[in-house]
Amino acid sequence: MFSLDPDFLRTFLAISETGSFGAAGEKVNKTQSTVSAQMKRLEEIVGVPLFEREGRRNVLTLDGLKLLEYAASMVRLNDEALRAFQPVEMSGNLRLGAIDEYAQAFMPGTLRTFGAAHPAVQVEVITGSTAQLRDMLAEGELDAAIISCRAGDSEMEMLRADRLHWIGGEGTSAHFADPLPFCAWSVGCSWREMASAALARDGRDWRLAVATSNAALIGLTVRDGLGVAVAPSWFVSPGLRILEEMDARYPLGIAEIGIKRSTSAANPMLDAFIAHVKSELSSPALAA
């Protein structure tokens, strides 16, 4: 018993619509010689001629007309069966918040991979401080936010943990100044709190050189020698360096990044996005 190949039947249907082997080939993305070979084999399988010439057109014989209805049904069922096992295409909008330094370091890669996998989902990214993003979550203005973890957080899923370092500019010596010029993250940032606590333990005087939630501004002021900052090693870019002597004298703690949802309700789009975030932010071991 022979089988009717759905690919052959799809070509057969294209010829019945266009009346031309060449035009059918363009429709199903095959060369005219491939179309001819498929139809020759299809006629061998059913054992009867399926086409006859009528002027410049290829028209169906009576047996061809008989096969037409079967072919249409078989191709349709074939396509329906394949779609039944394909993931449902998601579409809609996601509103994501992220602390500026996390967005700058990790969001471009995440948005690129997520967009390629789910082109029908539109992602809006809003940056701000931890306090601002928590308020937006509480008001339902965000679906989720990537923020620093803190003790007692409910429904917070940790994504990454990094050791904090003192960061200075290449060729600059702001860390020798007294009081120490500190390029600090905004009030409420756990990184800022760990840095001020470390300086207080050693009795080191310091002053604010700048206080902002803008990662680019922190990087520029430190690079220009206007002060020092604290951040994980992934924050270090050309023109910046880890101040090992500061790390030794004023040791800092661990920075944990997490994602917090605005609601526990099921959201397949958010689940898919979080999977991409995890892939982008994952670290095999705690960064040195």
Backbone as JSON, one array per atom type, in Angstrom:
{
  "sequence": "MFSLDPDFLRTFLAISETGSFGAAGEKVNKTQSTVSAQMKRLEEIVGVPLFEREGRRNVLTLDGLKLLEYAASMVRLNDEALRAFQPVEMSGNLRLGAIDEYAQAFMPGTLRTFGAAHPAVQVEVITGSTAQLRDMLAEGELDAAIISCRAGDSEMEMLRADRLHWIGGEGTSAHFADPLPFCAWSVGCSWREMASAALARDGRDWRLAVATSNAALIGLTVRDGLGVAVAPSWFVSPGLRILEEMDARYPLGIAEIGIKRSTSAANPMLDAFIAHVKSELSSPALAA",
  "N": [[0.85, -1.19, 0.0], [0.69, 2.12, -1.01], [1.57, 5.47, 0.13], [0.14, 8.73, 0.29], [1.93, 11.53, -0.12], [1.81, 14.48, 1.77], [3.2, 16.73, 0.9], [3.44, 16.34, -1.87], [0.74, 16.45, -2.47], [0.15, 19.08, -1.8], [1.54, 20.45, -3.76], [0.14, 19.46, -5.97], [-2.38, 20.66, -5.51], [-1.67, 23.32, -5.87], [-1.09, 23.38, -8.6], [-3.61, 22.82, -9.61], [-4.88, 25.19, -9.01], [-3.46, 27.18, -10.35], [-2.99, 26.28, -12.93], [-0.58, 25.87, -14.11], [2.63, 24.39, -14.15], [4.94, 25.83, -13.68], [4.06, 28.22, -12.4], [2.86, 27.08, -10.18], [5.11, 26.02, -8.95], [6.38, 28.36, -8.07], [4.53, 29.13, -6.18], [4.66, 27.14, -4.21], [7.27, 27.18, -3.61], [9.17, 25.67, -5.17], [11.24, 24.24, -7.74], [10.44, 24.09, -11.29], [11.13, 21.64, -12.39], [11.18, 20.0, -10.16], [8.5, 20.07, -9.41], [7.36, 18.79, -11.65], [8.51, 16.25, -11.38], [7.42, 15.44, -8.93], [4.68, 15.3, -9.57], [4.7, 13.33, -11.51], [5.45, 11.15, -9.97], [3.27, 11.09, -8.21], [1.16, 10.42, -9.95], [2.0, 7.87, -10.62], [1.63, 6.61, -8.16], [-1.19, 6.76, -7.69], [-2.04, 5.63, -10.01], [-3.29, 6.62, -12.3], [-3.73, 9.12, -14.92], [-3.51, 12.55, -13.98], [-3.57, 15.08, -14.99], [-4.27, 16.98, -17.94], [-3.46, 18.51, -21.09], [-4.72, 21.65, -22.03], [-4.74, 23.75, -24.34], [-2.45, 26.11, -23.31], [-2.6, 25.5, -20.71], [-2.6, 23.37, -17.78], [-4.97, 21.15, -17.01], [-7.25, 19.5, -14.76], [-7.89, 16.02, -15.01], [-10.75, 13.78, -15.06], [-10.18, 11.92, -13.07], [-8.32, 13.4, -11.75], [-9.9, 15.45, -10.72], [-11.37, 13.92, -8.94], [-9.42, 13.27, -7.08], [-8.91, 15.76, -6.05], [-10.63, 16.73, -3.95], [-9.99, 14.95, -1.86], [-7.28, 15.55, -1.58], [-7.27, 18.24, -0.73], [-8.51, 17.98, 1.79], [-6.69, 16.26, 3.11], [-4.31, 17.76, 3.18], [-5.17, 19.91, 4.7], [-5.81, 18.62, 7.16], [-3.3, 17.63, 7.79], [-1.86, 20.03, 8.26], [-3.33, 21.08, 10.4], [-2.86, 19.14, 12.36], [-0.11, 19.45, 12.79], [-0.03, 22.08, 13.77], [-1.33, 21.71, 16.17], [0.58, 20.75, 17.87], [2.37, 22.73, 18.17], [3.73, 25.49, 20.01], [1.49, 27.87, 21.43], [1.2, 30.96, 19.88], [2.17, 33.79, 21.52], [0.81, 36.98, 22.31], [0.62, 40.45, 23.01], [1.09, 42.9, 25.63], [3.79, 43.78, 27.78], [4.77, 45.25, 30.83], [7.64, 46.22, 32.17], [9.72, 46.91, 34.91], [12.95, 48.17, 35.85], [15.88, 48.57, 37.77], [18.17, 51.14, 37.0], [20.95, 50.48, 36.58], [20.84, 47.7, 36.28], [19.19, 47.48, 34.06], [20.76, 48.69, 32.08], [22.94, 46.96, 31.97], [21.89, 44.37, 31.48], [19.37, 44.3, 30.14], [19.36, 44.83, 27.24], [20.33, 42.41, 25.97], [18.44, 40.55, 26.92], [16.01, 41.57, 25.9], [16.53, 41.32, 23.19], [16.76, 38.48, 22.73], [14.29, 37.63, 23.69], [12.52, 39.04, 22.05], [13.08, 37.88, 19.58], [12.1, 35.31, 19.96], [9.44, 35.73, 20.64], [7.87, 37.56, 18.81], [5.41, 38.89, 18.71], [4.88, 39.98, 21.14], [4.93, 42.94, 22.91], [7.27, 44.73, 24.7], [7.58, 46.97, 27.29], [9.95, 48.88, 28.89], [10.7, 50.34, 31.93], [12.73, 52.46, 33.78], [14.04, 53.15, 37.06], [14.4, 54.06, 40.53], [14.74, 51.67, 43.26], [12.75, 52.18, 45.19], [10.9, 53.72, 43.74], [10.1, 51.88, 41.77], [8.99, 49.84, 43.31], [6.77, 51.17, 44.32], [5.35, 51.57, 41.95], [4.8, 48.94, 41.25], [3.08, 48.27, 43.36], [0.94, 49.9, 42.73], [-0.01, 48.71, 40.5], [1.04, 49.43, 38.07], [3.07, 48.2, 36.79], [4.0, 45.03, 35.43], [6.02, 43.47, 36.44], [9.14, 43.83, 38.22], [12.65, 44.28, 38.09], [14.74, 44.29, 40.65], [16.75, 45.17, 43.56], [17.23, 42.63, 45.95], [15.83, 42.27, 49.22], [15.78, 41.62, 52.76], [12.99, 39.75, 53.88], [11.38, 40.17, 51.7], [8.47, 39.41, 49.92], [7.28, 37.03, 47.55], [9.45, 37.36, 45.88], [11.76, 36.52, 43.44], [14.94, 35.36, 43.31], [17.52, 36.25, 41.06], [20.24, 36.58, 40.59], [23.47, 36.78, 42.16], [26.03, 38.9, 43.26], [29.33, 39.9, 44.2], [30.05, 42.96, 45.78], [32.13, 45.74, 44.83], [34.57, 48.33, 45.37], [34.78, 50.97, 43.12], [36.87, 52.75, 40.92], [38.3, 55.38, 38.83], [40.33, 54.76, 35.93], [43.71, 55.54, 36.27], [43.16, 57.59, 38.05], [42.94, 59.11, 41.35], [41.0, 59.46, 43.3], [40.24, 58.0, 45.52], [42.08, 58.44, 47.48], [41.56, 60.85, 48.59], [40.5, 63.05, 51.26], [37.82, 64.35, 52.92], [36.45, 61.22, 51.62], [35.37, 61.32, 48.29], [32.23, 60.36, 47.31], [30.47, 58.71, 44.88], [27.35, 58.14, 44.87], [24.63, 55.78, 44.79], [21.06, 56.27, 44.59], [19.11, 57.33, 47.49], [18.07, 54.77, 49.68], [19.01, 52.69, 48.22], [20.45, 49.5, 48.44], [23.13, 49.05, 47.9], [24.35, 51.51, 48.34], [23.82, 51.75, 51.06], [25.35, 49.61, 52.11], [27.92, 50.49, 51.46], [28.2, 52.94, 52.89], [27.98, 51.94, 55.49], [30.26, 50.31, 55.61], [32.32, 52.21, 55.45], [31.78, 53.66, 57.76], [32.34, 51.79, 59.76], [35.11, 51.78, 59.79], [35.65, 54.34, 60.4], [36.01, 56.22, 58.37], [35.9, 59.34, 56.86], [33.54, 60.78, 54.61], [32.11, 62.33, 51.69], [29.31, 63.37, 49.68], [29.68, 63.14, 46.27], [28.11, 62.85, 44.08], [24.73, 61.89, 43.78], [22.64, 59.56, 42.5], [20.32, 57.63, 40.47], [21.07, 56.97, 38.03], [22.89, 54.97, 36.02], [24.75, 55.48, 33.96], [25.6, 58.08, 34.52], [26.85, 57.74, 37.01], [29.0, 56.11, 36.19], [30.38, 57.9, 34.45], [31.15, 60.05, 36.15], [32.83, 58.77, 37.96], [34.77, 57.8, 36.21], [35.91, 60.18, 35.39], [37.35, 60.87, 37.59], [36.06, 62.11, 39.71], [35.13, 60.93, 41.95], [34.47, 57.91, 43.9], [32.76, 54.77, 43.5], [30.38, 52.13, 44.31], [29.86, 48.85, 43.11], [28.97, 45.8, 41.32], [31.34, 43.59, 39.65], [30.58, 43.42, 36.96], [29.83, 45.96, 36.28], [32.06, 47.36, 35.67], [33.63, 49.08, 33.15], [35.47, 50.14, 30.17], [37.92, 52.45, 31.24], [37.28, 52.38, 33.87], [38.05, 50.84, 37.07], [38.55, 48.17, 39.46], [39.04, 48.91, 42.83], [41.25, 47.47, 44.56], [42.64, 47.86, 46.98], [40.84, 49.39, 48.44], [38.73, 47.56, 48.62], [39.9, 45.68, 50.31], [40.28, 47.13, 52.68], [37.79, 48.27, 53.29], [35.6, 46.21, 53.31], [32.84, 45.01, 51.38], [29.42, 43.86, 50.94], [27.22, 41.32, 49.56], [25.47, 41.66, 46.55], [22.21, 41.11, 45.61], [20.14, 40.32, 42.95], [16.76, 40.42, 42.05], [13.5, 39.43, 40.82], [10.33, 40.79, 40.97], [6.89, 40.22, 40.98], [3.81, 41.91, 40.14], [1.47, 40.72, 40.74], [0.14, 37.51, 41.7], [-1.25, 36.2, 39.8], [-1.7, 34.05, 36.96], [0.43, 34.46, 34.16], [1.37, 33.89, 31.17], [3.01, 35.26, 29.3], [4.67, 36.81, 30.92], [5.92, 34.77, 32.37], [7.41, 33.59, 30.31], [9.1, 35.71, 29.66], [10.54, 36.02, 32.04], [11.96, 33.65, 32.01], [13.78, 34.18, 29.95], [15.11, 36.33, 31.11], [16.36, 35.07, 33.24], [18.15, 33.45, 31.86], [19.82, 35.37, 30.72], [20.82, 36.75, 32.93], [21.97, 34.81, 34.46], [24.55, 33.37, 36.47], [27.27, 31.21, 36.75], [28.63, 30.98, 39.11], [29.19, 32.8, 42.16], [30.1, 36.05, 41.41], [33.45, 37.22, 41.47]],
  "CA": [[0.0, 0.0, 0.0], [1.44, 3.36, -1.08], [1.05, 6.6, 0.91], [0.09, 9.99, -0.42], [2.76, 12.52, 0.57], [1.14, 15.79, 1.82], [3.96, 17.7, 0.11], [3.01, 16.12, -3.24], [-0.65, 16.92, -2.59], [0.17, 20.55, -1.75], [1.94, 20.86, -5.11], [-1.0, 19.12, -6.83], [-3.4, 21.7, -5.32], [-1.17, 24.56, -6.47], [-1.26, 23.28, -10.06], [-5.05, 22.92, -9.91], [-5.27, 26.59, -8.86], [-2.76, 28.07, -11.29], [-2.98, 25.73, -14.28], [0.78, 25.9, -14.64], [3.65, 23.79, -13.3], [5.88, 26.88, -13.29], [3.41, 29.1, -11.42], [2.67, 26.27, -8.98], [6.41, 25.94, -8.31], [6.6, 29.6, -7.33], [3.59, 29.17, -5.05], [5.09, 26.21, -3.15], [8.71, 27.35, -3.47], [9.88, 24.53, -5.78], [11.57, 24.42, -9.15], [9.48, 23.45, -12.18], [11.52, 20.24, -12.57], [10.74, 19.28, -8.95], [7.04, 19.95, -9.53], [7.09, 17.75, -12.65], [8.9, 14.95, -10.81], [6.44, 15.09, -7.9], [3.41, 14.92, -10.19], [4.91, 12.04, -12.17], [5.4, 10.12, -8.92], [1.91, 11.03, -7.69], [0.37, 9.66, -10.92], [2.4, 6.48, -10.49], [1.05, 6.07, -6.93], [-2.64, 6.56, -7.84], [-2.21, 4.74, -11.17], [-4.09, 7.24, -13.37], [-3.31, 10.49, -15.24], [-4.2, 13.56, -13.18], [-3.65, 16.33, -15.75], [-4.22, 16.95, -19.4], [-3.21, 19.83, -21.62], [-5.82, 22.36, -22.69], [-4.0, 24.94, -24.76], [-1.2, 26.27, -22.53], [-2.9, 25.21, -19.3], [-2.72, 22.0, -17.3], [-6.25, 21.04, -16.32], [-7.45, 18.21, -14.12], [-8.72, 14.98, -15.63], [-11.82, 13.37, -14.15], [-9.54, 11.32, -11.89], [-7.7, 14.5, -11.0], [-10.97, 16.1, -9.96], [-11.72, 13.01, -7.85], [-8.38, 13.39, -6.05], [-8.84, 17.13, -5.55], [-11.29, 16.87, -2.65], [-9.18, 14.24, -0.88], [-6.01, 16.27, -1.38], [-7.53, 19.43, 0.09], [-8.78, 17.53, 3.16], [-5.49, 15.69, 3.7], [-3.37, 18.85, 3.47], [-5.72, 20.67, 5.83], [-5.64, 17.84, 8.39], [-1.86, 17.6, 8.08], [-1.47, 21.31, 8.84], [-3.98, 21.19, 11.71], [-2.15, 18.24, 13.29], [1.18, 20.06, 13.14], [-0.29, 23.26, 14.61], [-1.78, 21.26, 17.5], [1.74, 20.47, 18.7], [3.23, 23.9, 18.22], [3.34, 26.39, 21.11], [0.57, 28.95, 21.06], [1.88, 32.23, 19.71], [1.72, 34.77, 22.5], [0.77, 38.36, 21.86], [0.17, 41.35, 24.06], [2.04, 43.9, 26.13], [4.37, 43.59, 29.11], [5.38, 46.46, 31.39], [8.71, 45.77, 33.05], [10.56, 47.92, 35.54], [14.3, 47.7, 36.17], [16.83, 49.56, 38.25], [18.9, 51.61, 35.84], [22.19, 49.76, 36.33], [20.5, 46.37, 35.78], [18.66, 47.64, 32.7], [21.87, 49.0, 31.19], [23.83, 45.8, 31.86], [21.28, 43.09, 31.11], [18.13, 44.34, 29.36], [19.49, 44.7, 25.78], [20.4, 41.0, 25.58], [17.17, 39.89, 27.21], [15.01, 42.04, 24.94], [16.85, 40.78, 21.88], [16.42, 37.06, 22.65], [12.85, 37.48, 23.89], [11.86, 39.54, 20.86], [13.23, 36.91, 18.5], [11.26, 34.15, 20.25], [8.03, 36.12, 20.77], [7.79, 38.87, 18.13], [4.1, 39.54, 18.86], [4.77, 40.56, 22.48], [5.58, 44.24, 23.03], [7.79, 44.92, 26.05], [7.9, 48.35, 27.68], [10.86, 48.87, 30.03], [10.73, 51.61, 32.66], [13.79, 52.43, 34.78], [13.85, 54.01, 38.22], [15.0, 53.56, 41.77], [14.01, 50.57, 43.86], [11.55, 52.71, 45.84], [9.94, 54.11, 42.69], [9.58, 50.69, 41.1], [8.12, 49.16, 44.27], [5.5, 51.91, 44.35], [4.64, 51.3, 40.69], [4.27, 47.58, 41.37], [1.94, 48.3, 44.28], [-0.18, 50.57, 42.06], [-0.41, 47.94, 39.34], [1.52, 50.07, 36.85], [4.06, 47.31, 36.19], [3.74, 43.59, 35.58], [7.11, 42.95, 37.27], [10.29, 44.73, 38.28], [13.95, 43.7, 38.45], [15.22, 45.19, 41.7], [17.62, 44.55, 44.56], [16.52, 41.85, 46.97], [16.03, 42.68, 50.61], [15.23, 40.65, 53.7], [11.56, 39.81, 54.1], [10.62, 40.36, 50.46], [7.56, 38.33, 49.56], [7.12, 36.79, 46.12], [10.64, 37.81, 45.16], [12.54, 35.42, 42.9], [16.31, 35.82, 43.12], [18.05, 35.95, 39.74], [21.7, 36.63, 40.5], [24.17, 37.32, 43.32], [27.36, 39.38, 42.9], [30.07, 40.6, 45.23], [30.24, 44.39, 45.51], [33.5, 46.25, 44.86], [34.79, 49.77, 45.22], [35.14, 51.23, 41.73], [37.49, 54.05, 40.66], [38.66, 55.63, 37.45], [41.69, 54.41, 35.52], [44.65, 56.66, 36.33], [42.72, 58.63, 38.99], [43.27, 58.78, 42.75], [39.98, 60.05, 44.17], [40.08, 57.21, 46.74], [43.04, 58.91, 48.49], [41.09, 62.14, 49.1], [39.88, 63.07, 52.6], [36.98, 63.16, 52.98], [36.33, 60.43, 50.4], [34.23, 61.71, 47.44], [31.46, 59.15, 47.07], [29.44, 58.77, 43.85], [26.42, 57.2, 45.49], [23.33, 55.5, 44.21], [20.0, 57.02, 45.27], [18.73, 56.95, 48.85], [17.28, 53.55, 49.71], [19.72, 51.62, 47.5], [21.2, 48.64, 49.36], [24.57, 49.21, 47.62], [24.75, 52.73, 49.04], [23.79, 51.48, 52.5], [26.5, 48.78, 52.46], [29.13, 51.3, 51.34], [28.3, 53.88, 54.02], [28.24, 51.14, 56.69], [31.67, 49.87, 55.59], [33.15, 53.37, 55.77], [31.54, 54.02, 59.16], [33.03, 50.83, 60.62], [36.53, 52.14, 59.85], [35.75, 55.75, 60.76], [36.46, 57.01, 57.22], [35.01, 60.44, 56.5], [33.21, 60.84, 53.2], [31.14, 63.33, 51.25], [28.62, 63.01, 48.44], [30.09, 63.8, 45.04], [26.9, 62.81, 43.28], [23.78, 60.86, 44.2], [21.75, 59.38, 41.35], [19.98, 56.26, 40.1], [21.48, 56.86, 36.63], [24.14, 54.21, 35.96], [25.69, 56.13, 33.07], [26.16, 59.24, 35.22], [27.8, 57.2, 37.99], [30.19, 55.69, 35.46], [31.11, 59.05, 33.92], [31.77, 60.83, 37.23], [33.94, 57.98, 38.48], [35.8, 57.75, 35.16], [36.56, 61.49, 35.35], [38.09, 61.09, 38.82], [35.32, 62.96, 40.64], [34.78, 60.18, 43.14], [34.46, 56.46, 43.78], [31.42, 54.19, 43.6], [30.35, 50.69, 44.6], [29.08, 48.12, 42.11], [29.55, 44.5, 40.99], [32.4, 43.64, 38.64], [30.04, 43.61, 35.62], [29.66, 47.39, 36.04], [33.34, 47.92, 35.24], [33.76, 49.24, 31.7], [36.73, 50.84, 29.88], [38.08, 53.69, 31.99], [37.0, 52.1, 35.28], [38.81, 49.72, 37.62], [38.24, 47.78, 40.84], [40.03, 49.41, 43.79], [41.5, 46.32, 45.44], [43.03, 48.32, 48.32], [39.61, 49.8, 49.12], [38.01, 46.33, 48.93], [40.54, 45.03, 51.45], [40.13, 47.93, 53.9], [36.37, 48.51, 53.56], [34.91, 45.11, 52.6], [31.41, 45.19, 51.13], [28.65, 42.63, 50.98], [26.75, 40.67, 48.35], [24.3, 42.27, 45.92], [21.3, 40.1, 45.03], [19.15, 40.83, 42.01], [15.58, 39.59, 41.99], [12.36, 39.95, 40.06], [9.11, 40.78, 41.79], [5.67, 40.39, 40.19], [2.79, 42.75, 40.76], [0.37, 39.85, 41.15], [0.44, 36.09, 41.57], [-2.09, 35.64, 38.73], [-0.95, 33.42, 35.86], [0.74, 35.34, 33.06], [2.33, 33.15, 30.34], [3.99, 36.16, 28.69], [5.64, 37.16, 31.95], [6.7, 33.56, 32.63], [8.37, 33.44, 29.21], [10.1, 36.77, 29.77], [11.4, 35.71, 33.18], [12.88, 32.6, 31.57], [14.85, 34.84, 29.19], [15.88, 37.13, 32.07], [17.22, 34.14, 33.97], [19.23, 33.02, 30.97], [20.73, 36.49, 30.5], [21.44, 37.17, 34.18], [22.51, 33.68, 35.21], [25.98, 33.32, 36.68], [27.56, 29.88, 37.26], [29.13, 31.06, 40.48], [29.19, 34.17, 42.65], [31.17, 36.79, 40.76], [34.48, 37.65, 42.41]],
  "C": [[0.89, 1.25, 0.0], [0.8, 4.41, -0.17], [1.08, 7.85, 0.05], [0.83, 11.05, 0.42], [2.04, 13.87, 0.58], [1.88, 16.85, 1.01], [3.6, 17.59, -1.37], [1.61, 16.69, -3.45], [-0.72, 18.44, -2.56], [0.57, 21.11, -3.13], [0.81, 20.61, -6.1], [-2.08, 20.2, -6.73], [-2.96, 23.02, -5.96], [-1.33, 24.54, -7.99], [-2.73, 23.43, -10.42], [-5.52, 24.36, -9.83], [-4.69, 27.46, -9.96], [-2.81, 27.59, -12.73], [-1.61, 25.66, -14.9], [1.74, 25.27, -13.65], [4.63, 24.87, -12.8], [5.3, 27.78, -12.21], [3.19, 28.36, -10.1], [4.0, 26.17, -8.21], [6.73, 27.19, -7.51], [5.73, 29.66, -6.08], [4.06, 28.29, -3.89], [6.6, 26.21, -2.97], [9.5, 26.12, -3.94], [10.2, 24.87, -7.23], [10.54, 23.69, -10.02], [9.82, 21.98, -12.38], [11.11, 19.41, -11.37], [9.24, 19.05, -8.99], [6.69, 18.82, -10.5], [7.39, 16.36, -12.09], [7.9, 14.5, -9.76], [5.13, 14.61, -8.54], [3.53, 13.6, -10.94], [4.82, 10.92, -11.15], [3.99, 9.98, -8.36], [1.01, 10.23, -8.64], [0.73, 8.18, -10.88], [1.75, 5.83, -9.26], [-0.45, 5.79, -7.1], [-2.97, 5.71, -9.07], [-3.04, 5.3, -12.29], [-3.5, 8.62, -13.67], [-4.14, 11.5, -14.45], [-4.39, 14.87, -13.94], [-3.69, 16.03, -17.25], [-4.04, 18.37, -19.89], [-4.46, 20.39, -22.28], [-5.25, 23.71, -23.1], [-2.68, 25.0, -24.0], [-1.41, 25.92, -21.06], [-2.9, 23.71, -19.03], [-4.03, 21.93, -16.51], [-6.4, 19.62, -15.77], [-8.29, 17.28, -14.99], [-9.86, 14.66, -14.67], [-11.26, 12.72, -12.89], [-8.84, 12.39, -11.04], [-8.72, 15.24, -10.16], [-11.38, 15.24, -8.76], [-10.71, 13.13, -6.71], [-8.4, 14.74, -5.36], [-9.43, 17.29, -4.15], [-10.5, 16.16, -1.56], [-7.9, 15.01, -0.55], [-6.21, 17.48, -0.48], [-7.75, 19.04, 1.55], [-7.51, 17.02, 3.85], [-4.46, 16.76, 4.05], [-3.86, 19.66, 4.66], [-5.52, 19.93, 7.14], [-4.17, 17.75, 8.78], [-1.42, 18.88, 8.78], [-2.08, 21.51, 10.23], [-3.26, 20.34, 12.75], [-0.83, 18.85, 13.72], [1.0, 21.26, 14.05], [-0.68, 22.86, 16.02], [-0.61, 21.02, 18.44], [2.74, 21.62, 18.74], [2.78, 24.8, 19.37], [2.45, 27.51, 20.6], [1.35, 30.26, 20.97], [1.3, 33.26, 20.68], [1.74, 36.16, 21.89], [0.22, 39.22, 22.99], [1.27, 42.3, 24.47], [2.51, 43.53, 27.53], [4.98, 44.91, 29.56], [6.37, 46.02, 32.46], [9.47, 46.96, 33.62], [11.93, 47.33, 35.84], [15.11, 48.86, 36.73], [17.77, 49.88, 37.11], [20.15, 50.79, 35.54], [21.94, 48.35, 35.82], [20.01, 46.46, 34.33], [19.8, 47.85, 31.71], [22.74, 47.77, 30.94], [23.17, 44.6, 31.21], [20.07, 43.16, 30.18], [18.34, 44.21, 27.85], [19.53, 43.24, 25.31], [19.1, 40.27, 25.8], [16.1, 40.29, 26.21], [15.26, 41.48, 23.55], [16.42, 39.32, 21.75], [14.92, 36.85, 22.81], [12.09, 37.93, 22.65], [11.94, 38.58, 19.69], [12.3, 35.71, 18.7], [9.77, 34.49, 20.27], [7.82, 37.5, 20.13], [6.46, 39.6, 18.31], [3.89, 40.13, 20.25], [5.57, 41.86, 22.52], [5.99, 44.46, 24.49], [8.15, 46.39, 26.27], [8.77, 48.29, 28.93], [10.92, 50.26, 30.63], [11.81, 51.5, 33.73], [13.48, 53.41, 35.9], [14.56, 53.43, 39.41], [14.17, 52.41, 42.31], [12.7, 51.06, 44.48], [10.49, 53.07, 44.81], [9.29, 52.88, 42.06], [8.66, 49.9, 42.03], [6.75, 49.85, 44.34], [4.68, 51.63, 43.08], [4.06, 49.89, 40.67], [3.01, 47.57, 42.22], [0.71, 48.92, 43.64], [-0.66, 49.83, 40.82], [0.04, 48.54, 38.02], [2.58, 49.25, 36.14], [3.61, 45.87, 36.37], [4.8, 42.95, 36.48], [8.23, 43.96, 37.26], [11.53, 43.96, 38.72], [14.61, 44.69, 39.39], [16.15, 44.44, 42.65], [16.77, 43.81, 45.57], [16.78, 42.46, 48.34], [15.32, 41.68, 51.51], [13.73, 40.86, 53.87], [10.73, 40.05, 52.86], [9.73, 39.16, 50.19], [7.45, 38.24, 48.05], [8.26, 37.36, 45.3], [11.43, 36.59, 44.71], [13.95, 35.91, 42.6], [16.84, 35.35, 41.77], [19.56, 35.81, 39.73], [22.26, 37.21, 41.79], [25.59, 37.69, 42.9], [28.01, 40.05, 44.09], [30.24, 42.06, 44.82], [31.71, 44.77, 45.64], [33.48, 47.77, 44.89], [35.34, 49.99, 43.82], [35.72, 52.64, 41.6], [37.8, 54.21, 39.19], [40.08, 55.2, 37.16], [42.56, 55.67, 35.59], [44.22, 57.79, 37.25], [42.98, 58.17, 40.42], [42.26, 59.39, 43.72], [39.86, 59.3, 45.49], [41.08, 57.59, 47.82], [42.57, 60.21, 49.15], [40.43, 61.98, 50.47], [39.13, 64.39, 52.76], [36.85, 62.49, 51.59], [35.14, 60.92, 49.57], [33.49, 60.45, 46.96], [30.4, 59.43, 46.01], [28.4, 57.71, 44.22], [25.18, 56.98, 44.65], [22.26, 56.18, 45.06], [19.71, 56.48, 46.66], [17.82, 55.74, 48.8], [17.94, 52.4, 48.99], [20.56, 50.82, 48.49], [22.71, 48.76, 49.13], [25.1, 50.44, 48.38], [24.81, 52.48, 50.54], [24.98, 50.63, 52.93], [27.8, 49.57, 52.42], [29.28, 52.24, 52.53], [28.55, 53.13, 55.33], [29.69, 50.7, 56.76], [32.6, 51.01, 55.94], [33.0, 53.75, 57.24], [32.27, 53.08, 60.11], [34.5, 51.19, 60.81], [36.73, 53.6, 60.22], [36.21, 56.64, 59.62], [35.43, 58.1, 56.92], [34.75, 60.43, 55.0], [32.19, 61.94, 52.94], [30.49, 62.87, 49.96], [29.19, 63.83, 47.28], [28.92, 63.89, 44.08], [26.02, 61.71, 43.85], [22.74, 60.74, 43.1], [21.41, 57.9, 41.18], [20.41, 55.98, 38.66], [22.85, 56.19, 36.55], [25.18, 54.89, 35.08], [26.36, 57.32, 33.74], [27.17, 58.8, 36.28], [29.11, 56.83, 37.29], [31.03, 56.86, 34.98], [31.82, 59.83, 35.02], [32.96, 60.08, 37.83], [35.08, 57.96, 37.46], [36.58, 59.07, 35.11], [37.29, 61.83, 36.64], [37.39, 61.96, 39.83], [34.91, 62.24, 41.91], [34.89, 58.69, 42.9], [33.02, 55.97, 43.96], [31.53, 52.75, 44.05], [29.43, 50.03, 43.58], [29.69, 46.75, 41.94], [30.58, 44.64, 39.87], [31.85, 43.85, 37.23], [29.79, 45.08, 35.28], [30.91, 48.02, 35.46], [33.43, 47.91, 33.72], [35.07, 49.97, 31.43], [36.8, 52.2, 30.58], [37.8, 53.54, 33.47], [37.85, 50.93, 35.75], [38.32, 49.42, 39.03], [39.37, 48.25, 41.74], [40.28, 48.33, 44.84], [41.88, 46.74, 46.85], [41.83, 48.78, 49.12], [38.79, 48.56, 49.51], [38.57, 45.67, 50.18], [40.27, 45.79, 52.75], [38.67, 48.13, 54.28], [35.55, 47.44, 52.84], [33.4, 45.35, 52.54], [30.7, 43.84, 51.13], [28.29, 42.1, 49.6], [25.49, 41.38, 47.84], [23.46, 41.19, 45.26], [20.26, 40.8, 44.16], [17.96, 39.88, 41.98], [14.51, 40.2, 41.12], [11.1, 39.75, 40.89], [7.92, 41.06, 40.89], [4.7, 41.31, 40.92], [1.63, 41.92, 41.28], [0.79, 38.4, 40.97], [-0.38, 35.42, 40.48], [-1.23, 35.1, 37.6], [-0.77, 34.42, 34.71], [1.79, 34.66, 32.19], [3.38, 34.03, 29.7], [5.07, 36.53, 29.69], [6.52, 35.97, 32.3], [7.78, 33.38, 31.57], [9.47, 34.49, 29.3], [11.07, 36.49, 30.91], [12.39, 34.62, 32.83], [14.05, 33.19, 30.79], [15.72, 35.69, 30.12], [16.85, 36.22, 32.83], [18.41, 33.7, 33.13], [20.27, 34.12, 30.81], [21.49, 36.85, 31.77], [22.14, 36.05, 34.91], [24.02, 33.77, 35.31], [26.31, 31.97, 37.3], [28.05, 29.87, 38.7], [29.11, 32.54, 40.87], [30.38, 34.9, 42.06], [32.17, 37.3, 41.79], [34.5, 39.15, 42.58]]
}
